[in-house]
Amino acid sequence: MTRVMRFNTSPNSWPSLLIGLIMLAYWLRVLQMVARTRRTVGRAANLVPPEGLGRLLRVVWGPVVVLWVFVPLLTPFIENPPPLLRPLGAVSGNVYLAWLAVAVAMAAFAGTWVCWRRMGRSWRMGIDPNERTQLIFNGPYAYVRHPIYALSSLLMLTTVVVVCSPLMIVVGALHLVLLQWEARREERSLAVLHGAAYTSYTAHVGRFLPRITGRRTSMS
């Protein structure tokens, strides 16, 4: 029987708690930006997208995000976890790898904050096929088309390293697949809205990783 107890002293308890706090701060910041966009721009940030497929994806993605935050937060407080929350393999017992993952997660969160600031008033959380926001081609976006998604993928991978349970692995896989899908949907939408300016950008800038041989765009 699963019992919720006081904080345990296993080697990965602190890394798990810290990863959970990082992700809690991440998503609270996202919600703050959603409210700020409505207040300052006068438009929705598309937390609930206007297009049907986006809304359907949120039905899956919402629970994924909730589990992403609360599984690492609560795992250190659960004694005798059920099979879905039980650590797997050698990765879960490697405390040095866990602390390295926490450090990488902190750096990824800081990098995401830079991307959010660079996006400014153009930041949106979902697709609105009728809204033509300003394209951002500088800063991190001069090197990769989706730096926020790339860093989100890294954040999820670090979480799975620290909390290597069957449930977290499933959550991580779903998030990574949904990010890949959403990135491609966004690109199709932006190509329709912005035409040659965006298609030229995609030809020279990598989706999630920089193109070593590609030139950076100077558009702004």
TORTOR-84267 format. One line per 2 residues: number of its first residue (from 1); their letters; for each residue x, y, z of C-alpha. Coordinates in steps of 0.05 Angstrom, whole numbers. Layout:
<pts>
NUM> A> X Y Z  ... $
</pts>
This chain:
<pts>
1> MT> 0 0 0  26 69 -18 $
3> RV> 34 117 40  52 190 37 $
5> MR> 107 202 88  157 255 108 $
7> FN> 215 272 62  259 211 54 $
9> TS> 335 209 53  349 169 -10 $
11> PN> 406 197 -54  360 223 -109 $
13> SW> 308 255 -64  338 325 -66 $
15> PS> 351 324 -142  279 301 -153 $
17> LL> 251 356 -108  294 409 -142 $
19> IG> 274 386 -212  202 391 -190 $
21> LI> 211 461 -163  246 482 -228 $
23> ML> 187 456 -269  137 488 -222 $
25> AY> 172 555 -230  174 544 -306 $
27> WL> 100 532 -314  80 586 -264 $
29> RV> 121 634 -307  84 609 -369 $
31> LQ> 17 623 -336  41 692 -315 $
33> MV> 60 707 -387  -8 682 -411 $
35> AR> -42 733 -365  7 788 -384 $
37> TR> -4 777 -459  -79 786 -450 $
39> RT> -67 848 -409  -13 883 -450 $
41> VG> -25 859 -521  -101 853 -516 $
43> RA> -101 784 -547  -101 713 -519 $
45> AN> -35 676 -514  -71 614 -540 $
47> LV> -66 573 -477  -129 544 -507 $
49> PP> -116 550 -582  -172 574 -628 $
51> EG> -160 517 -677  -191 449 -664 $
53> LG> -129 404 -668  -92 449 -619 $
55> RL> -149 443 -569  -149 367 -577 $
57> LR> -74 365 -564  -84 404 -500 $
59> VV> -128 348 -474  -67 303 -475 $
61> WG> -14 356 -462  -47 386 -400 $
63> PV> -43 322 -358  28 311 -384 $
65> VV> 50 379 -357  14 367 -290 $
67> LW> 50 300 -282  116 331 -304 $
69> VF> 112 380 -246  82 337 -191 $
71> VP> 115 269 -201  185 295 -184 $
73> LL> 157 340 -129  119 284 -94 $
75> TP> 165 224 -107  213 240 -49 $
77> FI> 153 239 -1  125 171 -22 $
79> EN> 146 110 16  139 42 -19 $
81> PP> 119 73 -87  73 34 -133 $
83> PL> 105 1 -195  90 62 -240 $
85> LR> 131 107 -193  186 57 -176 $
87> PL> 256 77 -201  284 35 -258 $
89> GA> 355 13 -273  423 40 -255 $
91> VS> 407 111 -278  359 123 -220 $
93> GN> 413 105 -169  469 149 -197 $
95> VY> 469 210 -152  524 245 -192 $
97> LA> 484 239 -256  423 264 -220 $
99> WL> 458 327 -195  487 338 -264 $
101> AV> 417 334 -292  394 387 -242 $
103> AV> 450 433 -263  432 424 -337 $
105> AM> 358 436 -320  375 502 -286 $
107> AA> 416 524 -346  359 504 -393 $
109> FA> 309 544 -352  355 605 -354 $
111> GT> 362 597 -429  287 592 -437 $
113> WV> 279 657 -399  325 690 -449 $
115> CW> 283 663 -506  218 688 -474 $
117> RR> 248 758 -467  272 757 -539 $
119> MG> 202 738 -563  171 796 -524 $
121> RS> 101 814 -549  105 760 -603 $
123> WR> 105 703 -553  46 656 -559 $
125> MG> 33 588 -529  -7 560 -587 $
127> ID> -27 570 -659  -76 622 -682 $
129> PN> -80 616 -759  -110 686 -763 $
131> ER> -58 724 -722  5 750 -757 $
133> TQ> 55 764 -702  124 794 -715 $
135> LI> 176 743 -734  238 740 -689 $
137> FN> 303 723 -725  356 746 -676 $
139> GP> 385 723 -610  375 648 -600 $
141> YA> 328 648 -660  387 663 -706 $
143> YV> 413 594 -691  352 550 -682 $
145> RH> 279 559 -702  250 531 -638 $
147> PI> 298 544 -580  242 542 -528 $
149> YA> 220 474 -553  292 450 -556 $
151> LS> 304 472 -484  237 442 -462 $
153> SL> 259 376 -491  324 381 -452 $
155> LM> 285 398 -388  242 336 -398 $
157> LT> 303 291 -410  336 317 -346 $
159> TV> 272 302 -308  270 231 -334 $
161> VV> 343 221 -314  328 243 -243 $
163> VC> 260 209 -237  271 147 -279 $
165> SP> 204 113 -266  157 81 -316 $
167> LM> 106 137 -308  158 191 -319 $
169> IV> 186 155 -380  116 153 -411 $
171> VG> 105 227 -394  172 245 -424 $
173> AL> 158 207 -488  90 239 -497 $
175> HL> 119 309 -486  175 299 -536 $
177> VL> 128 272 -589  79 328 -578 $
179> LQ> 134 380 -583  158 352 -649 $
181> WE> 87 352 -676  72 423 -651 $
183> AR> 137 451 -680  119 425 -749 $
185> RE> 48 451 -744  74 520 -724 $
187> ER> 121 521 -783  66 505 -832 $
189> SL> 23 560 -802  79 611 -802 $
191> AV> 97 594 -874  25 610 -894 $
193> LH> 23 675 -855  92 702 -872 $
195> GA> 108 669 -939  178 676 -967 $
197> AY> 207 711 -905  194 650 -863 $
199> TS> 210 596 -914  278 630 -927 $
201> YT> 291 629 -852  275 555 -846 $
203> AH> 321 539 -905  381 566 -867 $
205> VG> 366 555 -793  358 487 -759 $
207> RF> 294 466 -724  323 446 -656 $
209> LP> 398 446 -668  443 497 -704 $
211> RI> 463 480 -775  539 479 -777 $
213> TG> 542 495 -851  482 540 -854 $
215> RR> 488 615 -852  452 657 -800 $
217> TS> 397 702 -823  403 777 -812 $
219> MS> 329 791 -817  296 827 -759 $
</pts>
